[in-house]
Amino acid sequence: MMNTTVVPNSQTQATSGDKADIEMAEYTGEHGAVDEVKAGNVVPPSDFVNLNRLQTLRKFWKVTLFAFMVSFGATLDGFHQTIPGNIIANPGFIQQFGTVVGANGQLALDALHVSAWGGVLSGGNIFGNILGGFTADLFGRKFNMFLMTLLLMLATICEMVATEWRVWLASKLFAGIGNGFAQTALVIYNSEIAPPQIRGFLLSTWAFFYALGQLTASIGLQILATSPHPNDYKNSIYSEWVFTGIFLIFLVFLPESPWYHVRNRNHDKAKASLRTLYGNVEGYDVEHEYATFLSEVEFSERLRDEQKQAKWSEIFTGINGRRFMITAAIPLYGQLVGGSLIFTYLTYFFQLAGLENPFLASLIVFILLLAFIAVSFYTTDLVGRRPLLLGAIVVVVICLLGVGIAGSVPETPSSKNALIALACIWVVAYASGIAPCGSIYQGEASAPRLRAKTNSLSQALGQSFGLIFNYTVPIMLSPQQANWGVKTGYFFAGTAFLGGIVLYFQMPEFKGRSYAELDELFQKKMPARKFRTTKTSHQLLAQGTDV
């Protein structure tokens, strides 16, 4: 029996159209390697399908390097997301942008201005997410990366020249839109080039570099807090140019995603991209691997034109609707577990809690975040996505409840230390399960032809929650407004618990599955808890069993 994968019947195959068949026939006539794809609805296996994770990593070191270069762009995203919520505790920043007098008689930031900065940042994210879904398909993944970089450069310039709160507000708009483009380009690109054996590892690099940007921002602010001139807050802003310059250099050498070229009938350019990404691999047959690539990511929709015919409404219905909700689940849940509280306003939160050095505490938290996301490179493909996610949910709910309790007792050195410890444990759990699984599910869950639109819209939905919480969290914390302070932990413990129940029934296991296998499992409407144990046609054929 030929070692192949049978493509399951799908609703999209039934509606595919003669034009797509003609296009496939034209391409098949010129490239014999695709004949086996056309004959019998069979997906040809990759020559490297039986490699284990370590062998794949060694053999495909070049594509791994490119994936790291792409994910480095998340450093810009993380830096721009972290600086606004933490720099507001800097004395020089308060002196520059403060407009109200606090209870202690000192100049303070208006809580409504702080909320507006966070809200506009999230609003820009939503706009960039939605627009990025169109531009990624029309002009390419690299176009989104260049546009993202340009917008973040404009944000940095506004931050450098800002002398009053409205200009700082404009910088958050540019940063938000740029971050939206980043979230629709970086994960999509890596999901399209990653070998299945190490796809979880390569997709989780986005979370790692995002955390690196957050850590670097915290280090910069900590240096300012301990330097002879702590009021010179703009030094942390200048450092953003370092990441921008490095990423621009990477973009020069980065090929366009082969998927984008396949969609636009650029077969030669697609194979050129494959040679750039994989050409160093001994025994790599571009024709055969291209046939495999084309089949696995496009055959279920009969090639390129289906992407142009896809309607936005299709994302929300039937099987695609289920896949969309899986893609959107972690961006949404990241807000329900207190992402805005811990990451965007962590230093402000620690400052209100009475910590003597809130910047140092924030720095410790982000070091832990980075370290445990690095650990997840290994565990996401070894243990799987679902067990890590569900385990993390249990821990973060307990931690948030503990934070609320710490805010309900009299303030003592012990209660402050407990608060730091709980924040650290929360971050370890988040970094071990929620953060890496978020980028992985975004890259894997959507149907190939709808990937850009599904990813962009799911990110926009998550950012809509971010818009709400980036605006309301400062109000919850501030003595000028709700004055919940540390007791805000109770609120997020409740939302995290309820959201966790939903995720238990919604989030399947994708570990080691090819995109063709995922299509089959979704087509069979398999419950989330059975994804891991169900045998697919691919597995049965590999075992020599008739399907």
Protein Blocks (a to p, Z undefined) as FASTA:
>chain_A
ZZdddddddfklmmnojklmmmmmmmmmmmmklmmmmnopiacddfklmpcfklmmmmmm
mmmmmmmmmmmmmmmmmmmmmmmmmmmmpmklmmmmgcbdcfkopacddfklmmmmmmmm
mmmmmmmmmmmmmmmmmnojklmmmmmmmmmmmmmmmmmmpcbfklmmmmmmmmmmmmmm
mmmmmmmmmmmmpcfklmmmmmmmmmmmmmmmmmmmmmmmmmmmmmmblmlmmlmmmmmm
mmmmmmmmmmmmpccdfklmmmnopaklmmmmmmmmmmmpghiafklmmmmmmmmmmmmn
npjklmmmpcfklmmgcjllmmmmmmmmmmmmmmmnommmmmmmmmmmmmmnopablmlm
mmmmmmmmmmmmmmmmmmmmmnomklmmmmmmmmmmmmmmmmmmmmmpccdfklmmmmmm
mmmmmmmmmmmmmmmmmmmmmmmmpcfklmmmmmmmmmmmmmmmmmmmmmmmmmmmpmkl
nonmmmlmmmmmmmmmmmmmmmmmmmccfehiafklmmmmmmnopafklmmmpccfklmm
mnopaZZ
